[in-house]
Amino acid sequence: MPDLMIKVSRGLAEQIKRGQDISKDDLGRTLTQYGAILSRPLQNEGELAQFFQVEQVAGDRMDALRQALAGLSGVEAAYIKPDAELP
């Protein structure tokens, strides 16, 4: 199954990593609306610390959530990462 990924601003990534409550922010409300959550960042340092996987979203709602996330303040990119294809 493909993964839904987002890249957030440095400031928002720091808030998330510190465990600050984002439930009242646009990002938090949108995730709640779709019953989704964010995973830990791909790394703790550098630009990869701004990338998060969106989890617990039904496959048929993934593109709608991607579109909703892409327009939010603090979200720099939202994309669906395709499954790896074997040769």
Secondary structure, 3 states (H helix, E strand, C coil): CCEEEEEECHHHHHHHHCCCCCCCCHHHHHHHHCCCEECCCCCCCCHHHHEEEEECCCHHHHHHHHHHHHCCCCEEEEEEECCCCCC
